Amino acid sequence: MKVGFIGLGIMGKPMAMHLIKDGFDTYLLDLNKDVVKELTALGGHPCESNKDIAETCDVIITMLPAAKHVSQVLFTEDGIAKNAKPNTIVIDMSSVSTEDSKLFASKLKDYGISFIDAPVSGGEPMAIEGRLSIMAGGDKEHVTKILPLLQSMGEDVVHVGENGTGSTAKLANQIMVSIHLAALSEACVFATKAGLELNKLFEAIHGGLAGSAVMNAKMQRIIERNFEPGGRIETNFKDLNNVQATANALGVPLPITNLVKEIFSAEIAIGNGNKDHSFIIDFFERMANIQTPKEEVKI
C-alpha cells in the first residue's frame, strides 16, 4: 500500500512521521520543502505535485487548514480526482464542516474514488506521541481497510458512521474544547484576582468534577504564560465557524458556543490569532484588569 500525505504542518508532520516509522510506504507533499526533506531523511518519498501523489498512491491523506484547501487539492486540474487510480481511498483528516465532507464524498464518488472524513483531536502533543483520537466517517469496509494507518497515528480510533459523521463528531468536540478553554480562562482570572496561586487551584480541583483533559493540557501553559501555538486561536475560530454553518443547516441554536466564538474573534481582531488557543485568557484578563502571574510549574 502506497500512502500519500498532503499537508505537513503542526499536526501533519508528526502524523506522517509515525506512518514512516511504522513502515508505511509514504509519499509527501507540502509547500514547506524543509519539512519534506526532514521526513524524506526518515524514509519518506518527496513529491512535487498533487498529480504525482494521485498517480502513485493507493490511499491519500489530506491534513490541511480549511475546506477550501482540501477542495483545491482534490478538484483542480492537477488534483486528486482527475488523476487518481480507480478505487483510491482519500482520507481527509482536516477539520471541515459536515456539509463539506458530504460534498467531497459525493463528488469523488463520480470519479470512482472513496472518501473517509477522519478528523482528529488531541493537538500537537498527542500527534507527536501518536495518541490522537480519530473519528472516522465513511463506508465500514473502507475504514477497516485503512484502520492500520489510523492506528499508527491515533490511540482511539472510532468508526462513527457514514460520510460526514466524522466531521460532525469533530465539531461537537470543538464545541466542548472551546467552551472548556473559556471556562478555564475565566476561572483562572477569577482565582488570580482573589489572591489564589494557580498551581494550588489546579492541585485542589483537577481531580474533581471540574477536572478535564483541557485543564490537564492547558493549565501548565497558563501558569508558565507560554502561548506558543499548539492549537491556534485562528484555527479554533475557523472550527467554530464550521460548527455554526452545520448548526444553521440543522436548525440548532448554539448560544454558549456563539458567545465563545466571539471571544476568539475579538482576540483575532487585536492580532492574537497565531497564539495558542489557551491565550483567550487574554480576553478575560483585559476585562478584569489583571494578568495571571507567571509561576514556576508545580503540576
N, C-alpha and C positions, 0 to 999 in steps of 0.2 A: 504494500500500500504506500503510494507516494502522497505526502501531505503538504499542501501549500498553506503558508501562513502570511496573511497580508495585514500589516499594522503592528509595528513592534515598538509601541510606546511604553508608558509606565507599566501597563498591565500586560501588553502583548509580548514584550521582550522576555520576562521571566516565564510566561506560559510556553512560548516557543522553546525556550531553553530546556524546560522539562521534557518536551517531546523529543528533542535531540538527545538528551542524556538517557532517555528511556529507549533509545534505539530506533525511533521512527525516522523514516527517510523524509526529511523536512526541507521544503523549498521556501525561500524567504524573500519578502518584498516590503520595502519601506522607503520613504523619502530620505530618511536618515541613514546614509551609507555607512557611517561609522558603526552603528548598531548591527547592520547586516554583516559587516566584516567581523565584528566580535563574535556573532553567533556562527558565522562560517568557520571560524577558527575552532569551534567546538564540534563541528561536523555537519553543519547545515549547508545548504546549497543556495548561492545567491541567484536571484532572477532580476531581469531588467524591466519587466512589464507584467501587467495583468494577463496579457495574452500568453506570455511564457508560462505563467503559473497554470493557466487554464488548459493549455495543450499538454502539460506534463503530468498534472496531478489527478488522483482519483478522488481525493477529499480536499476541500479548500476551506480554510478557516479565515474569517474576517473579524478583526478586532479594531474597530475604527471609531472616531469621535462622535459621529452623528449619522442619522439615516441618509442624509444627502451624500455623504462619503461612501456609504455602503452601496447606494444606488448607482453612483458613478463607477465604482469598481465592477458592479455586476452588469450594467446595461449600456455602457458606452461601446463604441465600435470595436475597440480592442479589449473589451471586458470579458467577464467570465461567461455570460450567457451565450454569446455568439461564437465562442472559441473553445468551450469545454467539450470533453468527450461525452457521449451519451452515458447516462447513469451516474454521472458525477454527483457527489453529495456536497452541498455548500452548508457550512455551519457558521451562522452569524452569531458571534459572541459579544457583539456591541450592545449598548443599551439604546433601544429604539422603542417606538410605540407599538402597541398590539396591531394597530392598523397597518403600520409599515411592514411588520413581519408577515402578516397575511398577504399583503400585496406582493412582497418579494417571492413568497412561496407560489402564489398563483402565476406570476409572470415566468418564473423559472420552470414551472411545470410544462409550459408551452415549448420549452427547449429540451424536454426530457431530462431535466436536472432536478434532483430532490433537494429540499431545503429543511434545515433544522434551526430554529431560533433557540440559542443556548446561552443567554446572558449569565453573568457571574456576580457573586457577592463575596466580599472579604477584603477588597482593596489590595494595594501593593504588597503589604506584609504576607498575606495569605497566598498571593500569586507567587511570591518568591519561595515560599515554603511548599508550594504545590498542594495547598489545602483549601482551595476555593470551594464555595458552594455553587453548584451549577444546576440551573433549572432548564430542562430541555423540552421544547415543544416540536412535535412532528410525528411522522409515522413510526410506530414502535419498532418495526423491523429495521428501519434505517438507524434509529437511535441505538438499538442493540449492536448493530454493525460497527458503529463508531465509538461505542462505550469505552474501549481501552484507551482511546485518545483522550476522552473527557476525564477518565480516571487518572491519567498521567498528570493532568493539571489540577484536578479537584479531589477533595476528600468526600464531599457529599454531592452525589450526582443523582438527580431525581427526574424521571420522565413524567412531566406534569400533565401531558395531554397532546392535543392536536396543535398544528401550527398556530402561533400567536399566544399560546398559553405560557410558554417560557417567558416571553416578554411581559405578559400580564403579571406573572409571579415576580419578576424583577421590579416592575413598577410598584407593586404592593410592598416589596422590600424597601424601595426608596422612600415611600411614604413614611414607613416606620423609622428608617435610619435618619431621615431629615428631621422628623419631629423629635426623635430622641436627642439629636445634636442640639436642637434649640432648647429642649428641656434641661439638658446638662449644662449648657451655657448659662441659662437663666439661674439655675441653682447655684452654680459656681460664683456668679456675681453677687447673688443674694448672700451667700455664705461669707464671701470676702468682705463685703460691707459690714456684716455683723461681727467681723473680727475672727472668723474661724479659718484655720490653715486648711488648704485644700488636700494636703496629704492626710490630715486627720479626718476630713469629710469622707474621702474615699475609703479609708480604713473602717469608718463607722458604718457606712451604708452599702458598700458594694456587694456584700453577701446577703442582703435583704431583698425585698420586693423591688426596690428602686434600682438594683443592680442590673446591668445589661452588657451585651457584647460591645455596644457603642461606648459605654463608660470604660470598660476594660481597655479598649483600643485607643481612646482619645483623651482620657484623663491625664495620662502622662504627658502628652503634647501640651495640654493646657497648663499643667504645673511647670513644665520646662519653658513654656512660651516658645515652642518650636513648631512653627506653622509652615515649614517646607512641605510642599504638596505630596500627599499620598493619594487622596481623592480631592480634586479641586472644587472650589466653590462654584465655578462656572459649569463644571460637569454636573454637579447636583442640581443646579438651576435648570440645565438642559433636560435632565431626567424628570424634574417636576413639571416642566412644560409638556413632556410626553405623557406624564400622568394626567395632566389636565385635558389634553386632547382626547385621550381614551375615555376619561370620565365624562367629558361632554358628549361623546358618541354614545355612551351608555346611559346618560341621564342621571349620573351620580353626583350629588353635591359633596364638595370636599372643603368645608370651612376652615379646618385647622391646617390642612395641607396648603391651602392658598395663602393663609397668613404667613406660614413659614417660607413659602416661595417668595413672598415679597421681601422678607428679611434677606434671603440670598440675593435678590435683585438689588436691594439697597447697598449691599457690600460690593457687588459688581460695579455699581454706579460710581463708587468712590475709588475704584481701581484695585480692589482686592480679589478679583476673580481667579487669579492664578494661585492664591494661597490655599492651604489645606482647608477642607470644609469645616473643620473644628474652629476656624477663625471667625465663624459667625458670632462667636462670643464678643467680638468687637462691637457688634450692634448693641448688645445688652450693656456692655461696659460704657459706651458713649451715652446711652440713656440714663444710666445710674451715676455717671460722672466719677467712675472709679475703674482702675485697671487691676486685674488679678495679679498679684506679685509673682515674680519668677522665684521658684523654690527648687531646692535640691530634691530630686525624686526619691521617695522612700517606699514606693509601692511596688 
